[in-house]
Structures are given as C-alpha cells and as structure tokens.
Amino acid sequence: MSDLDLVHATPGVELEARPQLARSLGELEAAVRRDLEILDYPLKPWFRPVKRPDGAHVYDVVVIGGGHSGLCAAFALKREKILNSIVLDENPAGMEGPWQTYARMPDLRTRKSVTGAELGYPNLTYRAYFEARFGAEAYQALKRITCDEWSSYLAWMRRLLELPVQNDTKVHLIEREDGMFRLDAMTSGKNTAIYARRIVLASGPLSTGGTTIPDAIAQGLPRGAYGHVYDDVDFAALKGKRVIVIGAGASAFDNAGTALESGCREVHMLVRRPHIPRLSLIRWTDWSGFLNTYADLDDDQRWKLAREVQRNPSPPPIRALNRVDKRSDFHIHFSSPPMSARMEGAEVVVVTPNGEHRADYVLCATGFSARLEEAPLFASIGRHIALWRDKFTPPDGGSEKFLSSPYLGRHYEFMEKAPGAAPWLKHIFNFSQSATLSMGPTGRVSGLKYGVRRLMIGVSNSFVREDFDQHLESVRRYNDSELDGHPWVEKPPNSKGDPS
C-alpha cells in the first residue's frame, strides 16, 4: 500500500490534488533529501559488529511497534548512526499504530500544527507534506488531520526515509540469552528467533499489560457477550442489535458513534460519574518546560502531578459528543456503573444503581492497565522489572493501577526490582504508554520530540558504556593526520592508521 493510497478528504474541506501534484511532492522529497544530507554529521560509524556463535545476525536495536512512536525512534536511530536496527510490527503495511484499527474517530485530537515525528526538519512536517499535495490554502482551511491522512503521512515518511520496518511480525516473548536478547516471533506464519543488544518498546498500551474489564461484566457474562474497544470489534455483526457501551471517555463515544453508523439498533452508554468532566488536564501538559523536565522531577513531585491528572480524567472532545448527541438511537445514563450482569437466554442484562439495561452485546471502554506480570511478552523476565510500588510509597495511599506502572530510569530504561538480579534490564527501553507515570505524556504525538530526544541519549549512552574498552583502544590507536609530511611536524610512528 502506498502512502497516497490512504488519502481521504477531511470533512468540511474539499481536497483536490493540484495538477502539479507529482512534481510538487517530488520537489518536497528532493528538499528533504537535501536537508538530510546537509545535516548528516558526524559521518563516522561507531559500532562494532556482534555475531552469535552460530553466526546468527544480531541487531544493535530492535524497535517493537511501527506506529508513530516506533517510526520516530527508527528515524532518530538512523540519524545517530545506529544503523543496524529494525522495526517489527505485527500488522500489515499501512495498518501500523491505532489509526486504522482501534482509533475509531474520524480525525486526530491533536492540533493540525503538531510537530515531533519529523525531528525538527521543516520539510518533513505534516504541514509541508499536506501543502505539497493540496496547497497552502487547503491547509489554512483544514480543521483537523483525519486518521487516514495521518496514516498516509507516516507511510510517506517511512518510504522517503527508508526506515527498516518488517511487517507481519509479532513478538511473543523476550528472553535473555548469551549476553543478548532473544525475541521469539511469528513472521508471516513462521516461528523465528530475532537477536538484539537493545530493545525499544513502542507498541502501544497493551504490550506491557492488558485491557481493563469491570468485574461485574467479566464475572457475570460469557466472553462472547462482551468485548473491549481495543479488540478487533466486528461492527458489521452488530448491525440491527442493541449495544451497551461502558465508559464515557473519548474512546467510548468514538465506539458508540461507530456502532450506530454501522447500523446498530441503539446504544446505551453507562457512565459511572454524574456528568462528563469539563476540563482536559492533559492539554495543560502541552508546554515545553513540562515535557522536557517531568522525568527529572523527584518521585513525590511526579506522583502528585500524575494524581491530579488521574483525578480529573480527560473528557471526550466536543466533536465526539456532537457525533451522537442528536441521535434518537443513542441514550446516555449517568451515575450508572455496572453492579452485576447476567444472561437471560441470548439477552445481556446489566444492573446499575438506576435500573437494568438489556442488550445483545457489551462494549467496554474502560481503559487498560500496566500489568507486566500478565503480559505474555515478559513472561520470562517480568518478575525482575521494578514497578512504582517497589520504589515509592505514596502519602495518599495511591491507586493500584498507578502503582503497577513500571518504574523507569531517566531515559525510559527498565529498572531492576532487586539490585544485581537483572542488570541487563536497563537495555530495554519502554517507549510506550505505560511509561507515562515515570516519563510524562511524551509518547503522545505532541510529546514525541521531547521523548525521542531523551530516549536516544539513553540508547547511545548505554552502547558507549558497554563498548568503552573498544573506544578507549580506538583513541589510543588513532593516527589520522593531515599534517604528515610538513617539515615542522613530527614524524609519524611506524603503524597503520585506525581502521575506524
């Protein structure tokens, strides 16, 4: 699938490619290549090749996840001359990240002027890409970036930058073997082992935990009677049926809208709170001082800030409310958390403090949690990973959901639960949403440029430290001089120059 195959018009904006589209986009791509060449310094490679005893290839870095975070990390690795790397994504090309799967909203919640994935190159920004295809006037008229357009943009970046992405590859297990990491994976239906010195996790919220299902639903209903919004929901199968949506965040309204637009007979939304929250505190975090320095605050400060945001959950955007609020087949019920659930024949019955609700299917928009002990990916090593509850005792008691978050170092690296038990954990970098308590919301599109900069410092630092003896020997053997042969300059020793 090419990046242009994913183009869809933004509602309310007539997008018509200019007649000189190919030339204009070609000119932009030429400008990007020139920018990359101009800023391609220093050029010197700095990695020693590593092989396994059996000759199997060993990557310096494997990035798990090919969405916007994974692609941004891959681009940064390439710019830092960490070239022996690969991005693994379980989805087919064009389906990476949430934009074509569980992100069931028509457009991004982020402003159209967002930057970050381009790593500071103006010609790589979404705006430059959009204007090259549709013109500056169309960009000025644009209200929001559609999910399809964002996917198209990321596909364009991947192609233009020649980022090493391997699709249809799902990593099942991370193990430590012979001083490196072994990733057990399934590639196009075949089991394979992939080896790496470092791992960057950029595969979304489920890689370090799982979805959260209310106890009343999980205990009262068979698995086929309910699902989670992060599942691959078959909305076509729900046509003509009644659906209960539990939750009132953005994803709840997105899925309610999708269900109704797919032909569901009616949707009843059960909301625990008495009203929709008014403020989106996550918007408050969009300032450079916060995103740059949050990870350097002490534990108590980070905990207090995170708790304030947690106590004031983000409401859905007004566009999500408007999608359903005028529909006669949508019904919202406040102060109605599920207390119990049961089946009566083929019918689902959910009991709330305000009465019973009957439906054919329940869809839970109740978030996810970091539960490393339950994540299959970490079945072999998860017991060694430090969590917040292992390192910090909150003064207010805290919530188990937050305390189960991994406790990370200052550059996204996992930390040991018991000092000395697994020192190699610092070579796995958690660039996923479960890093938020430790690192702040830098995995969001608007925070990428702050997070990836810190991530690259950590990755580079870990390699330089591990290979320090090699670098020390290299500087001792350095013998490259432009002054050789000048009469005032000392004679060179009888040795060859540093091959590096």
C-alpha positions as CSV (number, residue, x, y, z in Angstrom):
1,M,0.0,0.0,0.0
2,S,1.5,3.4,-1.0
3,D,1.2,6.5,1.2
4,L,-1.1,8.1,-1.4
5,D,-3.5,5.1,-1.3
6,L,-4.5,6.2,2.1
7,V,-5.7,9.7,1.2
8,H,-9.2,10.7,2.3
9,A,-10.8,14.1,2.4
10,T,-11.3,15.9,5.6
11,P,-14.9,16.6,6.4
12,G,-15.8,20.1,5.5
13,V,-12.7,20.7,3.4
14,E,-12.7,20.0,-0.4
15,L,-9.3,18.4,-1.0
16,E,-8.3,18.2,-4.7
17,A,-4.7,17.4,-5.6
18,R,-3.1,20.2,-7.6
19,P,-2.3,19.4,-11.3
20,Q,1.4,19.6,-10.5
21,L,1.0,17.1,-7.6
22,A,3.7,14.7,-8.7
23,R,6.2,17.4,-9.4
24,S,5.3,19.3,-6.2
25,L,5.6,16.3,-3.9
26,G,8.7,15.2,-5.8
27,E,10.2,18.7,-5.1
28,L,9.4,18.4,-1.4
29,E,11.1,14.9,-1.3
30,A,14.1,16.3,-3.0
31,A,14.3,19.1,-0.4
32,V,14.0,16.6,2.4
33,R,16.9,14.5,1.0
34,R,19.0,17.7,0.7
35,D,18.2,18.6,4.3
36,L,19.2,15.2,5.5
37,E,22.5,15.4,3.5
38,I,23.3,18.8,4.8
39,L,22.8,17.8,8.4
40,D,24.4,14.4,8.1
41,Y,27.2,15.0,10.5
42,P,29.2,13.4,12.0
43,L,29.5,10.7,9.4
44,K,31.8,8.3,11.3
45,P,30.3,4.9,12.2
46,W,30.9,3.9,15.7
47,F,29.6,0.3,16.2
48,R,31.4,-2.9,16.4
49,P,29.7,-5.9,14.7
50,V,28.4,-8.5,17.1
51,K,27.7,-12.1,16.0
52,R,26.3,-15.1,17.8
53,P,28.5,-18.3,18.0
54,D,26.2,-19.9,15.4
55,G,26.6,-16.9,13.1
56,A,23.1,-15.6,13.5
57,H,22.7,-11.9,12.9
58,V,22.4,-9.7,16.0
59,Y,20.7,-6.3,15.7
60,D,22.0,-3.4,17.8
61,V,18.5,-2.2,18.3
62,V,15.1,-3.8,17.7
63,V,12.1,-1.5,17.9
64,I,8.8,-3.3,18.6
65,G,6.0,-1.4,17.1
66,G,5.8,0.6,13.8
67,G,3.3,3.3,14.7
68,H,4.3,7.0,15.1
69,S,6.5,6.3,18.1
70,G,8.3,3.4,16.5
71,L,8.9,5.2,13.3
72,C,10.1,8.3,15.1
73,A,12.5,6.1,17.1
74,A,13.8,4.4,14.0
75,F,14.4,7.8,12.3
76,A,16.3,9.0,15.4
77,L,18.4,5.9,15.5
78,K,19.3,6.4,11.8
79,R,20.3,10.0,12.4
80,E,22.5,8.8,15.4
81,K,24.3,6.3,13.1
82,I,22.8,3.4,14.9
83,L,22.2,1.7,11.6
84,N,22.0,-2.0,12.5
85,S,18.4,-1.7,13.7
86,I,15.0,-2.9,12.6
87,V,11.3,-2.1,13.4
88,L,9.0,-5.1,13.9
89,D,5.2,-4.6,13.6
90,E,2.6,-7.3,13.8
91,N,0.2,-5.6,11.3
92,P,0.3,-5.5,7.5
93,A,1.9,-2.4,5.9
94,G,-0.4,0.6,6.3
95,M,-2.1,-0.8,9.4
96,E,0.5,0.1,12.0
97,G,-0.5,2.0,15.1
98,P,-4.1,2.7,16.1
99,W,-5.2,4.9,13.2
100,Q,-6.6,2.2,11.1
101,T,-7.7,-0.2,13.9
102,Y,-9.0,0.8,17.3
103,A,-8.8,4.6,16.9
104,R,-12.4,4.8,15.7
105,M,-12.6,8.6,15.4
106,P,-12.6,10.4,12.1
107,D,-9.7,12.7,13.0
108,L,-6.8,13.2,15.4
109,R,-7.5,15.0,18.7
110,T,-4.1,16.7,18.2
111,R,-3.9,20.1,16.6
112,K,-3.0,20.2,12.9
113,S,0.2,22.2,13.6
114,V,1.6,19.3,15.7
115,T,5.3,18.6,15.2
116,G,7.7,16.0,16.5
117,A,7.9,12.9,14.3
118,E,10.0,15.0,11.8
119,L,12.8,15.5,14.3
120,G,13.0,19.2,13.6
121,Y,13.2,19.0,9.8
122,P,10.7,21.6,8.5
123,N,10.2,19.8,5.1
124,L,9.3,16.6,6.9
125,T,6.4,18.2,8.8
126,Y,2.8,17.2,8.2
127,R,2.1,20.8,7.1
128,A,4.8,20.6,4.4
129,Y,3.5,17.2,3.2
130,F,-0.1,18.4,3.1
131,E,0.7,21.7,1.3
132,A,2.8,19.9,-1.3
133,R,-0.3,17.8,-2.2
134,F,-3.2,20.2,-1.8
135,G,-1.7,23.7,-1.5
136,A,-1.3,26.3,1.3
137,E,-5.0,27.5,1.0
138,A,-6.2,24.0,1.7
139,Y,-4.0,23.8,4.7
140,Q,-5.4,27.1,6.1
141,A,-8.9,25.7,5.6
142,L,-8.1,22.4,7.3
143,K,-9.6,22.0,10.7
144,R,-8.3,18.6,11.8
145,I,-6.0,15.9,10.5
146,T,-8.0,12.8,9.6
147,C,-6.8,9.4,10.8
148,D,-6.4,8.3,7.1
149,E,-4.4,11.4,6.3
150,W,-2.1,10.8,9.3
151,S,-1.6,7.2,8.3
152,S,-0.7,8.4,4.8
153,Y,1.8,10.9,6.2
154,L,3.5,8.3,8.3
155,A,3.7,5.9,5.3
156,W,5.2,8.7,3.3
157,M,7.9,9.3,5.9
158,R,8.6,5.6,6.2
159,R,9.1,5.3,2.4
160,L,11.1,8.5,2.0
161,L,13.4,7.9,4.9
162,E,13.8,4.3,4.0
163,L,13.1,3.2,7.6
164,P,13.7,-0.6,8.2
165,V,10.2,-1.8,9.0
166,Q,9.3,-5.5,8.9
167,N,5.6,-6.1,8.9
168,D,3.5,-9.1,9.8
169,T,5.9,-9.9,12.6
170,K,4.5,-10.4,16.1
171,V,6.9,-10.7,19.0
172,H,5.6,-13.2,21.6
173,L,8.4,-13.4,24.2
174,I,11.5,-11.6,25.2
175,E,14.3,-13.7,26.8
176,R,17.9,-13.1,27.9
177,E,20.3,-15.5,26.2
178,D,24.1,-15.5,25.8
179,G,24.5,-11.8,26.8
180,M,21.9,-10.5,24.5
181,F,18.1,-10.6,24.0
182,R,16.3,-13.3,22.1
183,L,12.9,-12.3,20.7
184,D,10.6,-15.2,19.8
185,A,8.4,-14.0,17.0
186,M,6.0,-15.1,14.4
187,T,6.7,-13.8,10.9
188,S,4.2,-14.4,8.2
189,G,3.1,-17.5,9.9
190,K,6.5,-18.9,10.7
191,N,8.3,-19.1,14.1
192,T,11.6,-17.2,14.2
193,A,14.2,-16.0,16.7
194,I,15.5,-12.5,16.4
195,Y,18.5,-11.3,18.4
196,A,19.3,-7.8,19.7
197,R,21.6,-5.9,22.0
198,R,18.9,-3.3,22.8
199,I,15.1,-3.3,22.6
200,V,12.8,-0.3,22.3
201,L,9.2,-1.0,23.2
202,A,6.9,1.3,21.1
203,S,3.9,-1.0,20.6
204,G,1.1,0.8,22.4
205,P,-0.8,0.3,25.6
206,L,-1.2,-3.5,25.5
207,S,2.4,-4.6,25.2
208,T,3.0,-4.0,29.0
209,G,-0.3,-5.1,30.3
210,G,-3.9,-5.6,29.2
211,T,-7.3,-4.2,28.9
212,T,-9.5,-3.5,31.9
213,I,-12.9,-5.1,32.1
214,P,-15.3,-4.2,35.0
215,D,-15.6,-7.1,37.4
216,A,-19.4,-7.1,37.1
217,I,-19.0,-7.8,33.4
218,A,-16.1,-10.3,33.5
219,Q,-17.7,-12.3,36.2
220,G,-21.3,-12.2,35.1
221,L,-21.1,-12.7,31.3
222,P,-19.5,-15.2,28.9
223,R,-16.6,-13.9,26.9
224,G,-18.6,-13.9,23.7
225,A,-21.1,-11.4,25.2
226,Y,-18.7,-8.6,25.7
227,G,-15.6,-7.0,24.3
228,H,-13.2,-4.2,24.7
229,V,-12.8,-1.2,22.4
230,Y,-9.1,-2.3,21.9
231,D,-10.4,-5.5,20.4
232,D,-10.9,-6.1,16.7
233,V,-14.6,-5.4,17.0
234,D,-16.8,-6.7,14.2
235,F,-19.3,-3.9,14.0
236,A,-20.9,-5.4,10.9
237,A,-22.0,-8.3,13.1
238,L,-23.7,-5.8,15.4
239,K,-26.0,-4.4,12.8
240,G,-29.6,-4.3,14.0
241,K,-28.5,-5.1,17.5
242,R,-28.6,-3.3,20.8
243,V,-25.2,-2.4,22.3
244,I,-24.2,-1.2,25.8
245,V,-21.1,0.9,26.0
246,I,-19.5,1.2,29.4
247,G,-17.4,4.3,29.9
248,A,-17.5,8.0,29.0
249,G,-14.1,8.8,27.6
250,A,-13.2,9.7,24.1
251,S,-13.0,6.0,23.0
252,A,-16.4,5.3,24.5
253,F,-18.0,8.0,22.3
254,D,-15.9,7.0,19.3
255,N,-17.1,3.4,19.5
256,A,-20.7,4.4,20.2
257,G,-20.6,6.6,17.1
258,T,-19.0,3.8,15.0
259,A,-21.6,1.3,16.3
260,L,-24.5,3.5,15.3
261,E,-23.1,4.4,12.0
262,S,-22.6,0.7,11.3
263,G,-26.3,0.1,11.7
264,C,-26.7,-0.9,15.4
265,R,-30.3,-0.5,16.5
266,E,-29.4,1.5,19.6
267,V,-26.6,2.3,22.0
268,H,-26.9,2.8,25.8
269,M,-23.9,4.3,27.4
270,L,-23.4,3.6,31.1
271,V,-21.4,6.3,32.9
272,R,-20.1,6.0,36.4
273,R,-19.8,9.7,37.0
274,P,-22.8,12.1,37.4
275,H,-21.7,14.1,34.4
276,I,-19.0,14.5,31.7
277,P,-15.8,16.1,33.1
278,R,-15.4,19.7,31.9
279,L,-11.6,20.1,31.8
280,S,-9.0,18.1,29.8
281,L,-5.9,18.4,32.1
282,I,-3.8,16.5,29.5
283,R,-4.0,19.7,27.5
284,W,-2.4,21.5,30.4
285,T,0.7,19.3,29.9
286,D,1.4,20.7,26.4
287,W,4.2,23.0,27.3
288,S,7.9,22.5,26.7
289,G,9.1,23.0,30.3
290,F,6.8,20.2,31.5
291,L,7.5,17.8,28.7
292,N,11.3,18.4,28.8
293,T,11.8,18.1,32.5
294,Y,9.0,16.0,34.0
295,A,11.2,12.8,34.0
296,D,13.8,14.7,36.1
297,L,11.4,15.6,38.9
298,D,11.6,13.6,42.1
299,D,9.2,10.7,42.7
300,D,6.9,12.7,45.0
301,Q,6.6,15.5,42.5
302,R,5.8,13.2,39.6
303,W,3.3,11.3,41.7
304,K,1.5,14.5,42.7
305,L,1.2,15.7,39.1
306,A,0.1,12.4,37.8
307,R,-2.5,12.0,40.5
308,E,-4.0,15.4,39.7
309,V,-4.4,14.4,36.1
310,Q,-5.9,11.0,37.1
311,R,-8.4,12.6,39.5
312,N,-9.6,14.7,36.6
313,P,-10.0,12.3,33.7
314,S,-10.0,13.8,30.2
315,P,-13.4,14.4,28.7
316,P,-14.1,13.4,25.1
317,P,-13.6,16.3,22.6
318,I,-16.7,18.2,21.5
319,R,-16.6,16.5,18.1
320,A,-17.1,13.1,19.8
321,L,-20.1,14.4,21.7
322,N,-21.6,16.0,18.6
323,R,-21.3,12.7,16.8
324,V,-24.0,11.1,18.9
325,D,-25.8,13.7,21.0
326,K,-28.6,14.4,18.5
327,R,-29.3,10.8,17.6
328,S,-32.6,9.3,18.9
329,D,-30.9,5.8,19.0
330,F,-28.3,7.0,21.5
331,H,-29.0,7.0,25.2
332,I,-26.7,8.1,28.0
333,H,-27.2,7.1,31.7
334,F,-25.2,8.9,34.3
335,S,-24.4,7.6,37.8
336,S,-24.8,4.1,36.4
337,P,-21.8,1.9,36.9
338,P,-22.4,-1.8,36.3
339,M,-23.0,-3.6,39.6
340,S,-23.8,-7.0,38.1
341,A,-24.5,-8.7,34.9
342,R,-26.2,-11.9,33.7
343,M,-27.5,-13.6,30.7
344,E,-31.2,-14.3,30.1
345,G,-31.3,-16.5,27.1
346,A,-29.4,-14.7,24.4
347,E,-30.0,-11.3,26.1
348,V,-27.5,-9.4,28.2
349,V,-28.8,-7.8,31.4
350,V,-26.6,-5.2,33.1
351,V,-27.7,-4.0,36.6
352,T,-26.9,-0.4,37.7
353,P,-27.9,1.7,40.7
354,N,-30.6,3.2,38.5
355,G,-32.0,0.1,37.0
356,E,-31.4,-2.7,34.5
357,H,-30.4,-2.4,30.8
358,R,-30.9,-5.1,28.2
359,A,-28.8,-5.5,25.1
360,D,-27.3,-8.0,22.7
361,Y,-23.6,-7.0,23.4
362,V,-21.5,-5.1,25.8
363,L,-18.5,-3.0,24.7
364,C,-16.2,-1.8,27.5
365,A,-14.3,1.5,27.0
366,T,-12.7,1.1,30.4
367,G,-9.1,1.6,29.6
368,F,-6.0,-0.5,30.2
369,S,-3.5,-1.1,32.9
370,A,0.2,-1.9,33.2
371,R,0.3,-5.4,34.4
372,L,3.7,-6.8,33.5
373,E,3.0,-10.0,35.4
374,E,0.2,-10.7,33.0
375,A,1.9,-9.6,29.8
376,P,2.9,-12.6,27.7
377,L,5.8,-10.6,26.2
378,F,7.5,-10.5,29.7
379,A,6.7,-14.0,30.9
380,S,10.4,-14.8,31.2
381,I,11.8,-11.6,32.6
382,G,8.8,-9.6,34.1
383,R,9.4,-10.7,37.6
384,H,12.7,-8.7,37.6
385,I,11.2,-5.4,36.5
386,A,10.7,-2.7,39.1
387,L,7.3,-1.2,39.5
388,W,6.4,2.0,41.2
389,R,5.0,0.1,44.2
390,D,8.5,-1.4,44.7
391,K,10.2,2.0,44.8
392,F,7.7,4.5,46.2
393,T,5.2,4.7,48.9
394,P,2.6,7.4,48.1
395,P,1.5,9.6,51.0
396,D,-2.2,9.3,49.9
397,G,-2.2,5.5,49.5
398,G,-2.4,5.8,45.8
399,S,-4.2,3.6,43.3
400,E,-3.1,0.1,42.4
401,K,-3.4,0.9,38.7
402,F,-0.7,3.6,39.0
403,L,1.5,1.7,41.4
404,S,1.6,-1.2,38.9
405,S,3.3,1.1,36.3
406,P,6.9,0.2,35.6
407,Y,9.4,2.4,37.4
408,L,11.8,3.6,34.7
409,G,15.1,5.3,34.7
410,R,15.6,8.8,33.3
411,H,15.8,7.6,29.7
412,Y,12.9,5.1,29.5
413,E,15.0,2.1,30.6
414,F,13.6,-0.6,32.8
415,M,15.0,-0.8,36.3
416,E,15.7,-3.9,38.4
417,K,13.4,-4.9,41.3
418,A,16.3,-6.4,43.2
419,P,19.7,-4.7,42.6
420,G,22.1,-7.1,40.8
421,A,19.4,-9.6,39.8
422,A,19.0,-8.5,36.2
423,P,21.3,-5.5,35.4
424,W,20.6,-6.1,31.7
425,L,17.1,-4.8,32.1
426,K,18.5,-1.3,31.6
427,H,19.0,-2.2,27.9
428,I,15.2,-2.4,27.3
429,F,13.6,1.0,26.8
430,N,9.9,1.3,27.4
431,F,8.7,4.0,24.9
432,S,5.1,3.0,25.4
433,Q,2.1,4.5,27.2
434,S,2.9,2.6,30.4
435,A,5.9,5.0,30.7
436,T,3.7,7.9,31.5
437,L,4.0,8.0,35.3
438,S,7.8,7.9,35.0
439,M,8.3,10.0,31.9
440,G,5.2,12.1,31.4
441,P,3.0,12.0,28.3
442,T,5.9,12.1,25.8
443,G,4.5,9.1,23.8
444,R,1.6,11.2,22.6
445,V,2.0,12.8,19.1
446,S,2.5,16.2,20.7
447,G,5.2,15.0,23.1
448,L,7.3,12.9,20.7
449,K,10.1,15.3,20.0
450,Y,10.8,15.6,23.7
451,G,10.6,11.9,24.4
452,V,12.7,10.6,21.5
453,R,15.5,13.1,22.3
454,R,15.7,11.7,25.8
455,L,15.4,8.1,24.5
456,M,18.3,8.5,22.1
457,I,20.6,9.9,24.8
458,G,19.8,6.7,26.9
459,V,20.3,4.3,24.0
460,S,23.6,5.9,22.9
461,N,24.9,6.2,26.4
462,S,24.3,2.5,27.1
463,F,26.3,1.5,24.0
464,V,29.2,3.8,24.7
465,R,29.4,2.5,28.2
466,E,29.2,-1.1,27.2
467,D,31.8,-0.7,24.4
468,F,34.0,1.7,26.4
469,D,37.1,-0.5,26.2
470,Q,36.8,-0.7,22.4
471,H,36.5,3.1,22.2
472,L,39.5,3.5,24.6
473,E,41.6,1.3,22.4
474,S,40.4,3.2,19.3
475,V,41.6,6.5,20.6
476,R,44.9,5.0,21.6
477,R,45.4,3.7,18.0
478,Y,44.2,6.9,16.3
479,N,46.7,8.0,13.7
480,D,45.0,10.1,11.1
481,S,46.7,13.4,10.5
482,E,46.5,15.9,7.7
483,L,49.9,17.4,8.8
484,D,52.1,14.4,7.9
485,G,54.9,15.4,5.5
486,H,55.2,19.0,6.7
487,P,58.8,19.8,7.7
488,W,57.7,21.4,11.0
489,V,55.6,18.3,12.1
490,E,56.9,15.3,14.0
491,K,57.4,12.1,12.0
492,P,54.5,9.5,12.2
493,P,55.1,6.3,14.1
494,N,55.6,3.1,12.1
495,S,52.0,2.0,12.5
496,K,48.9,1.9,10.4
497,G,46.0,4.4,11.0
498,D,43.0,3.5,13.0
499,P,40.8,1.4,10.6
500,S,37.7,3.0,12.0
